[in-house]
């Protein structure tokens, strides 16, 4: 009798305290009660569930390894000798075959050879420079060699077998800019032999952060192209020649993944107090991600049900024989399932390449729900027994 009364007393106390115990935020009931309008819940989102096997693993990694945007396909980047541009400072030297020609040097009596150095000129807004006896000559867009030939043709009927040498003293038009997360943002000219993308980044002091955390955006004309610096480093074809006027911008964009479910509680692994983790290299595997998140919780995890959530392109799913034409979007919600209770599951996890913003979910063991249910009942029974012992002792 006393045990039953004690149990009733505990239940009443627990019920009565429900309105007294402070809350961090409004509970679900109060949110619903105070809403002026409650909309209908949306229909379940359709998705694809794929237990991982070798063909699925290979197809997924093929998409992960793809570069996406390719710098090698950008038009207009094949400059190995940058042309003369508006604003450049040029030097022009004219040689003649013998004395008595059109150009008589001031020191002709004391030195051999017949040549004159025309004063330096800046290419004007029309792309022209002025040469005595030849008039304005358009040189912008020409190489120095081509500009020399143009001037020679204009002088050959007046000078004695003229030869012309044009050189760029200062490049002010054929420049590229490297900005953003580099150590020395700057603007500088393209080398006579051309300038590669990575060489330009190096000239600007290199990136401030690891290459797998930094994206490089190449702006050429009205178009922009972006990929990670690590992709350019590991794929030589992506280290393209730059063109005059290109803007290279580096941005730190750390890739992350999230881990939920039956993994160790936040804060229990190396002081990490959240479930959002950054990549530590350019090619992170699922096994590495699980290790960084603390692995599976041995007391709760269902090792047969480890899931990775992400959006996949239809072409990947079609390549493994799935019929996804009915999905309205190009990207299809997909869930990969790994069975970590078997050795091959671990090998697959170590080969599975993670992507930015992947979500890992480790399912709970079926027995966990039963344990959760029994814990409060066990606590209530213990409290009742304590109360009964107190009452009986009196």
ZIZI-V486179 format. One record per helix or strand of 3 or more residues. SS is the DSSP state (helix for helix, strand for strand). FROM is the first residue (numbers start at 1). TO is the last residue. If there is no record, write none. Layout:
ss:from:to
SS:FROM:TO
SS:FROM:TO
This chain:
ss:from:to
helix:2:19
helix:28:33
strand:48:51
helix:54:65
helix:71:73
strand:89:96
strand:114:122
strand:128:131
strand:135:138
helix:144:155
strand:163:170
strand:175:180
strand:186:189
helix:197:203
helix:211:213
strand:214:220
strand:223:228
helix:229:234
helix:236:238
strand:247:252
strand:256:261
strand:276:278
helix:286:292
strand:301:313
helix:314:319
strand:331:338
helix:343:351
strand:358:364
helix:366:393
